[in-house]
Amino acid sequence: MIEPGSPAPDFTLRDQDLEKVSLGNFAGRRVVLCFYPGDFSPVCSDQLSIYQEVLEEVRARGAELVGISVDSPFVHRAFREQLGLEMPLLSDFHPKGRVSGAYGAYRSDRGFDNRSLVLVGPDGTVEWSYASPSDREIPGANLIFDALER
């Protein structure tokens, strides 16, 4: 997992609407990158639903929340619509896991991302990171709020 104090690897990925989104789009603001295994799994659905519930509070604290997985933009769009998600979902589909790997979140042995959170500061430096010890353990919203308070 990427360490705090490291420069956040730059990226450009497509979102659920096929729009290009780069880390640079968040320059001057804090952004929480939420790496997760895949759309439509029960645990991922629960995880992103929880984050949707607190999204306005995250934004009120001056940060954006962005989901990243190796699913395609088309799957992201359907998943987002089904759950009523407002946060962008970015596709690290091809080359598979390239961006997630740069952050230390890609599990090449399993072919999907580990549940991980990375807080990138306004200057592009990693302020905090967390990797879930299990695919079934959801990093709670409290972890995000604690990181934003640091």
Secondary structure, DSSP 8 states (H G I E B T S, - for coil): ---TTSB----EEE-TTS-EEEGGGGTTSEEEEEE-S-TT-HHHHHHHHHHHHTHHHHHHTTEEEEEEESS-HHHHHHHHHHHT--S-EEE-TTTTTHHHHHTT-EETTTTEE--EEEEE-TTSBEEEEEE-SSTT----HHHHHHHHH-
